[in-house]
Structures are given as structure tokens and as C-alpha cells.
Amino acid sequence: MGSYSLKADEGQGSDQEFLGKLNIIKDPFEEGFPVPVVVAPKPVYQEPKKPVLIQAPKPKPPAPPVITLPSLKLQGVVVGEDIHEAIINDRVVPLRGTIKGARVVSVTKKGVGLLYKHKKFFLNVE
């Protein structure tokens, strides 16, 4: 095998001249300097966001009013073949009679059934 040697062209000048040319930086604002072309990216189509409907929780229905029986004291009952009466607050009240807005709906030996504001109550014999 042989050896090879490479020589630069004679017309190029010395290495110092070449390096000197490399150190020259052109002014980018100088006339004739190529203007960079900026290409804006193409817009990418995006689906419009669908609105999200958030439902408020349904309000709780109001609690039914607490119905309490007026002050009634059952003192006794009279139950016979043809008679059904109660003694309430020192008054004799017949079956289907009313006292303080409460209607007597049943009279038994154990007590009296009352209906007050569409709610049933039972007073026990003491």
C-alpha cells in the first residue's frame, strides 16, 4: 500500500485568510440579507365544547306539619247495646260527636278513637 497526500487548491489562499473570512459576521439588518420566511401553522379544527348542564339538587319537600291533639282527657266511656259515649274533659261526647275540633269515630271499653285534622288518634281509658 502506498501513501497519499492531499493538497488544497493553490488559488484559495492561506489558512489565516480563510479563518479571517469565517470570523466576519454579517449584519442581519443590512440590505440584501435574506429575510427569513415565517410560515404560520395551519389552524387545527377542534370540536366546540358542548356545554355541561349541571342540575341543582331538587329541593326537599317541606316536612308535613306535626299535628298534635288538643288537650283532651278521657275520663271514662259508656258502652252498651245502643249507646257509645265518652266522657272527655268533663263532657259527655256521643259517637260521631266533636270536642275541640276532634270527632269521636269509635268508642270501646279500651278507649276512644278520634279524628283530628285528617289524622287518627286513640285515647286510652286510664
FIKOLZA-1660 file (N, C-alpha, C; in steps of 0.1 Angstrom, whole numbers, plus 5000, padded with zeros to 4 digits):
% residues 126
   i   px   py   pz ch aa at
   1 5008 4988 5000  A  M  N
   1 5000 5000 5000  A  M CA
   1 5009 5012 5000  A  M  C
   2 5003 5023 4994  A  G  N
   2 5011 5035 4993  A  G CA
   2 5005 5046 5002  A  G  C
   3 5011 5057 5002  A  S  N
   3 5006 5068 5010  A  S CA
   3 5001 5079 5000  A  S  C
   4 4992 5086 5005  A  Y  N
   4 4986 5096 4996  A  Y CA
   4 4987 5109 5004  A  Y  C
   5 4988 5120 4997  A  S  N
   5 4988 5133 5003  A  S CA
   5 4978 5142 4995  A  S  C
   6 4971 5150 5003  A  L  N
   6 4961 5159 4996  A  L CA
   6 4966 5173 4998  A  L  C
   7 4964 5181 4988  A  K  N
   7 4968 5195 4988  A  K CA
   7 4956 5203 4985  A  K  C
   8 4955 5215 4991  A  A  N
   8 4945 5224 4988  A  A CA
   8 4948 5231 4975  A  A  C
   9 4937 5236 4968  A  D  N
   9 4940 5243 4956  A  D CA
   9 4949 5255 4958  A  D  C
  10 4957 5258 4949  A  E  N
  10 4966 5269 4950  A  E CA
  10 4960 5282 4951  A  E  C
  11 4948 5284 4945  A  G  N
  11 4942 5297 4944  A  G CA
  11 4933 5301 4957  A  G  C
  12 4933 5293 4967  A  Q  N
  12 4924 5296 4978  A  Q CA
  12 4930 5305 4988  A  Q  C
  13 4943 5306 4989  A  G  N
  13 4949 5314 4999  A  G CA
  13 4953 5306 5011  A  G  C
  14 4958 5314 5020  A  S  N
  14 4963 5307 5032  A  S CA
  14 4952 5304 5042  A  S  C
  15 4956 5296 5052  A  D  N
  15 4946 5292 5062  A  D CA
  15 4942 5305 5070  A  D  C
  16 4951 5314 5072  A  Q  N
  16 4948 5326 5080  A  Q CA
  16 4937 5334 5073  A  Q  C
  17 4938 5335 5060  A  E  N
  17 4928 5343 5052  A  E CA
  17 4914 5336 5053  A  E  C
  18 4915 5323 5052  A  F  N
  18 4902 5315 5053  A  F CA
  18 4895 5317 5067  A  F  C
  19 4903 5316 5078  A  L  N
  19 4898 5318 5091  A  L CA
  19 4893 5332 5093  A  L  C
  20 4900 5342 5087  A  G  N
  20 4896 5356 5089  A  G CA
  20 4882 5358 5082  A  G  C
  21 4879 5351 5071  A  K  N
  21 4866 5353 5065  A  K CA
  21 4855 5346 5073  A  K  C
  22 4859 5336 5080  A  L  N
  22 4849 5329 5089  A  L CA
  22 4844 5338 5100  A  L  C
  23 4853 5346 5105  A  N  N
  23 4850 5355 5117  A  N CA
  23 4842 5367 5114  A  N  C
  24 4840 5369 5101  A  I  N
  24 4831 5381 5097  A  I CA
  24 4817 5377 5099  A  I  C
  25 4810 5384 5107  A  I  N
  25 4795 5381 5109  A  I CA
  25 4788 5392 5102  A  I  C
  26 4778 5388 5093  A  K  N
  26 4770 5397 5086  A  K CA
  26 4760 5403 5095  A  K  C
  27 4757 5416 5093  A  D  N
  27 4746 5423 5100  A  D CA
  27 4733 5419 5094  A  D  C
  28 4723 5413 5102  A  P  N
  28 4711 5408 5096  A  P CA
  28 4702 5419 5091  A  P  C
  29 4704 5432 5096  A  F  N
  29 4696 5443 5091  A  F CA
  29 4701 5450 5079  A  F  C
  30 4713 5445 5074  A  E  N
  30 4719 5451 5062  A  E CA
  30 4711 5447 5050  A  E  C
  31 4711 5457 5041  A  E  N
  31 4703 5454 5028  A  E CA
  31 4709 5442 5021  A  E  C
  32 4700 5434 5015  A  G  N
  32 4704 5423 5008  A  G CA
  32 4705 5410 5016  A  G  C
  33 4704 5412 5029  A  F  N
  33 4704 5400 5038  A  F CA
  33 4691 5392 5036  A  F  C
  34 4691 5379 5034  A  P  N
  34 4679 5372 5032  A  P CA
  34 4669 5373 5044  A  P  C
  35 4657 5376 5041  A  V  N
  35 4646 5378 5051  A  V CA
  35 4641 5364 5054  A  V  C
  36 4641 5359 5066  A  P  N
  36 4635 5346 5069  A  P CA
  36 4620 5346 5066  A  P  C
  37 4615 5335 5061  A  V  N
  37 4601 5334 5058  A  V CA
  37 4595 5326 5070  A  V  C
  38 4585 5332 5077  A  V  N
  38 4579 5325 5088  A  V CA
  38 4565 5320 5083  A  V  C
  39 4563 5308 5084  A  V  N
  39 4551 5302 5079  A  V CA
  39 4543 5298 5092  A  V  C
  40 4531 5305 5092  A  A  N
  40 4522 5302 5104  A  A CA
  40 4516 5288 5102  A  A  C
  41 4516 5281 5114  A  P  N
  41 4510 5267 5113  A  P CA
  41 4495 5268 5109  A  P  C
  42 4491 5258 5102  A  K  N
  42 4476 5258 5098  A  K CA
  42 4468 5255 5111  A  K  C
  43 4457 5263 5112  A  P  N
  43 4449 5260 5124  A  P CA
  43 4443 5246 5124  A  P  C
  44 4443 5240 5135  A  V  N
  44 4437 5227 5136  A  V CA
  44 4423 5228 5141  A  V  C
  45 4414 5221 5133  A  Y  N
  45 4400 5222 5137  A  Y CA
  45 4397 5214 5150  A  Y  C
  46 4391 5221 5159  A  Q  N
  46 4387 5215 5172  A  Q CA
  46 4372 5215 5173  A  Q  C
  47 4366 5204 5178  A  E  N
  47 4352 5204 5180  A  E CA
  47 4349 5214 5191  A  E  C
  48 4338 5222 5189  A  P  N
  48 4335 5231 5200  A  P CA
  48 4330 5223 5212  A  P  C
  49 4334 5228 5224  A  K  N
  49 4330 5221 5236  A  K CA
  49 4315 5222 5238  A  K  C
  50 4309 5211 5242  A  K  N
  50 4295 5211 5245  A  K CA
  50 4293 5216 5259  A  K  C
  51 4283 5224 5261  A  P  N
  51 4281 5229 5275  A  P CA
  51 4276 5218 5284  A  P  C
  52 4281 5218 5296  A  V  N
  52 4277 5208 5305  A  V CA
  52 4266 5213 5314  A  V  C
  53 4254 5207 5314  A  L  N
  53 4243 5211 5322  A  L CA
  53 4244 5205 5336  A  L  C
  54 4245 5213 5346  A  I  N
  54 4246 5208 5359  A  I CA
  54 4233 5211 5366  A  I  C
  55 4226 5201 5370  A  Q  N
  55 4213 5203 5376  A  Q CA
  55 4214 5204 5391  A  Q  C
  56 4208 5214 5396  A  A  N
  56 4207 5217 5410  A  A CA
  56 4199 5205 5417  A  A  C
  57 4203 5201 5428  A  P  N
  57 4195 5191 5435  A  P CA
  57 4181 5196 5438  A  P  C
  58 4172 5186 5436  A  K  N
  58 4158 5190 5438  A  K CA
  58 4156 5194 5453  A  K  C
  59 4149 5204 5456  A  P  N
  59 4146 5208 5470  A  P CA
  59 4138 5197 5476  A  P  C
  60 4141 5195 5489  A  K  N
  60 4133 5185 5496  A  K CA
  60 4119 5191 5498  A  K  C
  61 4109 5183 5497  A  P  N
  61 4095 5188 5500  A  P CA
  61 4095 5192 5515  A  P  C
  62 4087 5202 5518  A  P  N
  62 4086 5206 5532  A  P CA
  62 4080 5194 5540  A  P  C
  63 4085 5193 5552  A  A  N
  63 4081 5183 5561  A  A CA
  63 4066 5186 5565  A  A  C
  64 4058 5175 5565  A  P  N
  64 4044 5177 5569  A  P CA
  64 4043 5183 5583  A  P  C
  65 4033 5192 5584  A  P  N
  65 4032 5198 5598  A  P CA
  65 4029 5187 5608  A  P  C
  66 4035 5189 5620  A  V  N
  66 4032 5180 5631  A  V CA
  66 4019 5183 5637  A  V  C
  67 4010 5174 5636  A  I  N
  67 3996 5176 5642  A  I CA
  67 3995 5170 5656  A  I  C
  68 3992 5178 5665  A  T  N
  68 3990 5173 5679  A  T CA
  68 3976 5175 5683  A  T  C
  69 3971 5166 5690  A  L  N
  69 3958 5166 5695  A  L CA
  69 3957 5177 5706  A  L  C
  70 3946 5185 5706  A  P  N
  70 3944 5195 5716  A  P CA
  70 3943 5188 5730  A  P  C
  71 3944 5195 5740  A  S  N
  71 3944 5190 5754  A  S CA
  71 3931 5183 5756  A  S  C
  72 3930 5170 5756  A  L  N
  72 3918 5162 5758  A  L CA
  72 3921 5151 5768  A  L  C
  73 3913 5150 5778  A  K  N
  73 3915 5140 5789  A  K CA
  73 3903 5130 5789  A  K  C
  74 3905 5118 5786  A  L  N
  74 3894 5108 5786  A  L CA
  74 3892 5103 5800  A  L  C
  75 3880 5106 5805  A  Q  N
  75 3877 5103 5819  A  Q CA
  75 3869 5090 5821  A  Q  C
  76 3863 5086 5810  A  G  N
  76 3855 5073 5810  A  G CA
  76 3848 5071 5797  A  G  C
  77 3842 5059 5796  A  V  N
  77 3834 5055 5785  A  V CA
  77 3821 5048 5789  A  V  C
  78 3811 5050 5781  A  V  N
  78 3798 5043 5784  A  V CA
  78 3796 5035 5771  A  V  C
  79 3796 5022 5772  A  V  N
  79 3794 5013 5761  A  V CA
  79 3783 5003 5764  A  V  C
  80 3773 5003 5756  A  G  N
  80 3762 4994 5757  A  G CA
  80 3757 4990 5744  A  G  C
  81 3745 4983 5744  A  E  N
  81 3740 4978 5731  A  E CA
  81 3737 4989 5722  A  E  C
  82 3730 4999 5726  A  D  N
  82 3726 5011 5718  A  D CA
  82 3733 5024 5721  A  D  C
  83 3743 5023 5730  A  I  N
  83 3749 5036 5734  A  I CA
  83 3764 5034 5734  A  I  C
  84 3771 5045 5728  A  H  N
  84 3785 5046 5727  A  H CA
  84 3789 5060 5730  A  H  C
  85 3793 5063 5742  A  E  N
  85 3796 5077 5746  A  E CA
  85 3809 5077 5753  A  E  C
  86 3816 5089 5753  A  A  N
  86 3828 5091 5760  A  A CA
  86 3827 5103 5769  A  A  C
  87 3834 5102 5780  A  I  N
  87 3834 5114 5789  A  I CA
  87 3848 5120 5788  A  I  C
  88 3849 5131 5781  A  I  N
  88 3861 5138 5778  A  I CA
  88 3861 5152 5783  A  I  C
  89 3871 5156 5791  A  N  N
  89 3871 5170 5797  A  N CA
  89 3858 5174 5804  A  N  C
  90 3853 5164 5812  A  D  N
  90 3840 5167 5819  A  D CA
  90 3828 5168 5811  A  D  C
  91 3829 5164 5798  A  R  N
  91 3817 5165 5789  A  R CA
  91 3814 5151 5784  A  R  C
  92 3801 5148 5782  A  V  N
  92 3797 5135 5776  A  V CA
  92 3796 5138 5761  A  V  C
  93 3804 5130 5753  A  V  N
  93 3805 5132 5738  A  V CA
  93 3800 5119 5732  A  V  C
  94 3790 5119 5724  A  P  N
  94 3785 5107 5717  A  P CA
  94 3794 5103 5706  A  P  C
  95 3792 5091 5701  A  L  N
  95 3798 5086 5689  A  L CA
  95 3795 5096 5677  A  L  C
  96 3805 5100 5669  A  R  N
  96 3804 5110 5658  A  R CA
  96 3802 5124 5663  A  R  C
  97 3803 5126 5676  A  G  N
  97 3803 5140 5682  A  G CA
  97 3817 5146 5681  A  G  C
  98 3818 5159 5683  A  T  N
  98 3831 5166 5683  A  T CA
  98 3833 5173 5696  A  T  C
  99 3846 5174 5699  A  I  N
  99 3850 5182 5710  A  I CA
  99 3864 5188 5707  A  I  C
 100 3865 5202 5708  A  K  N
 100 3877 5209 5704  A  K CA
 100 3882 5206 5690  A  K  C
 101 3873 5204 5681  A  G  N
 101 3876 5201 5667  A  G CA
 101 3879 5186 5664  A  G  C
 102 3879 5177 5674  A  A  N
 102 3882 5163 5672  A  A CA
 102 3869 5156 5672  A  A  C
 103 3867 5147 5662  A  R  N
 103 3855 5139 5660  A  R CA
 103 3857 5125 5666  A  R  C
 104 3847 5121 5674  A  V  N
 104 3847 5107 5680  A  V CA
 104 3843 5097 5670  A  V  C
 105 3852 5088 5666  A  V  N
 105 3849 5079 5655  A  V CA
 105 3847 5065 5660  A  V  C
 106 3851 5062 5672  A  S  N
 106 3849 5049 5678  A  S CA
 106 3850 5050 5694  A  S  C
 107 3841 5042 5700  A  V  N
 107 3841 5041 5715  A  V CA
 107 3841 5027 5718  A  V  C
 108 3851 5022 5726  A  T  N
 108 3852 5008 5730  A  T CA
 108 3855 5008 5745  A  T  C
 109 3856 4996 5751  A  K  N
 109 3859 4995 5765  A  K CA
 109 3874 4999 5768  A  K  C
 110 3882 4999 5757  A  K  N
 110 3896 5002 5759  A  K CA
 110 3899 5017 5757  A  K  C
 111 3891 5024 5750  A  G  N
 111 3893 5038 5748  A  G CA
 111 3885 5044 5737  A  G  C
 112 3889 5056 5732  A  V  N
 112 3881 5063 5722  A  V CA
 112 3890 5066 5710  A  V  C
 113 3885 5064 5698  A  G  N
 113 3892 5068 5686  A  G CA
 113 3887 5081 5681  A  G  C
 114 3897 5090 5678  A  L  N
 114 3894 5104 5674  A  L CA
 114 3900 5106 5660  A  L  C
 115 3893 5116 5653  A  L  N
 115 3899 5120 5640  A  L CA
 115 3900 5135 5642  A  L  C
 116 3913 5140 5640  A  Y  N
 116 3916 5154 5642  A  Y CA
 116 3925 5159 5630  A  Y  C
 117 3920 5168 5622  A  K  N
 117 3927 5173 5611  A  K CA
 117 3932 5162 5602  A  K  C
 118 3923 5152 5599  A  H  N
 118 3925 5141 5590  A  H CA
 118 3936 5131 5595  A  H  C
 119 3938 5131 5608  A  K  N
 119 3948 5122 5614  A  K CA
 119 3940 5115 5626  A  K  C
 120 3943 5102 5627  A  K  N
 120 3937 5094 5637  A  K CA
 120 3945 5094 5650  A  K  C
 121 3937 5094 5661  A  F  N
 121 3943 5094 5675  A  F CA
 121 3935 5084 5683  A  F  C
 122 3941 5079 5694  A  F  N
 122 3934 5070 5703  A  F CA
 122 3937 5074 5717  A  F  C
 123 3927 5076 5725  A  L  N
 123 3928 5079 5739  A  L CA
 123 3925 5066 5747  A  L  C
 124 3934 5062 5755  A  N  N
 124 3932 5050 5763  A  N CA
 124 3924 5054 5776  A  N  C
 125 3916 5044 5781  A  V  N
 125 3910 5046 5793  A  V CA
 125 3920 5044 5804  A  V  C
 126 3920 5054 5814  A  E  N
 126 3930 5053 5825  A  E CA
 126 3925 5045 5836  A  E  C
% end
